[in-house]
Amino acid sequence: MPIAMMSIGSRHRVKMVKGNDVARKRLATMGFVEGAEVTVIAHSAGNYILGVCDSRVAVDQDLAMRILV
């Protein structure tokens, strides 16, 4: 299931990151790698604030659909 479909406050582990090499590298530098725990903190108008690796990261709808949990 893509992280974009998770409810606020839910926690899951990243199972896979889809996309081309550029998108996967960008997400990996933000901490979205297999096994990382992700928490949805907030979402509004297609933008998501996610907790990963003890930090908060903002991603848009396109990137949120590439992160599978």
C-alpha positions in Angstrom: 0.0 0.0 0.0 1.4 3.5 -0.8 2.1 5.7 2.1 -0.3 8.2 0.6 -3.2 5.9 1.7 -2.1 5.7 5.3 -4.1 7.6 8.0 -2.6 10.3 10.2 -0.7 8.9 13.1 -0.2 5.4 11.6 3.2 3.8 11.6 4.5 1.3 9.1 7.8 0.0 7.8 8.9 0.8 4.2 8.8 -2.4 2.1 9.8 -0.9 -1.3 10.4 2.4 -3.1 9.2 2.5 -6.7 10.3 4.8 -9.5 13.3 5.6 -11.6 16.8 5.9 -10.2 16.5 9.7 -9.6 13.3 9.4 -7.5 14.6 6.4 -5.5 17.9 8.2 -4.7 16.1 11.3 -3.7 13.8 9.4 -1.3 16.8 7.3 0.0 18.6 10.5 0.9 15.6 11.6 2.9 15.6 8.2 4.8 13.0 6.2 2.9 14.8 2.9 2.6 13.6 -0.6 3.1 12.9 -1.3 6.8 12.7 2.3 7.8 9.8 3.2 10.1 7.5 5.9 8.8 4.8 7.9 10.5 2.2 10.1 8.8 2.2 13.3 10.8 -0.1 15.4 8.6 -1.4 15.8 5.0 -3.1 18.6 3.2 -3.7 19.4 -0.4 -1.6 16.5 -1.7 1.4 17.3 0.5 2.5 15.0 3.3 4.6 15.5 6.4 6.2 12.3 7.4 8.3 11.2 10.3 11.3 9.1 9.3 14.7 8.6 10.9 14.0 10.9 13.8 13.1 13.8 11.5 10.2 15.3 9.7 10.1 15.4 5.9 7.7 16.9 3.5 6.8 15.1 0.2 4.3 15.7 -2.5 1.6 13.3 -3.6 3.8 11.9 -6.5 6.6 10.9 -4.1 4.2 9.6 -1.5 2.7 7.2 -4.0 6.2 5.7 -4.7 6.8 4.7 -1.1 5.2 1.3 -0.4 4.6 0.1 3.2 
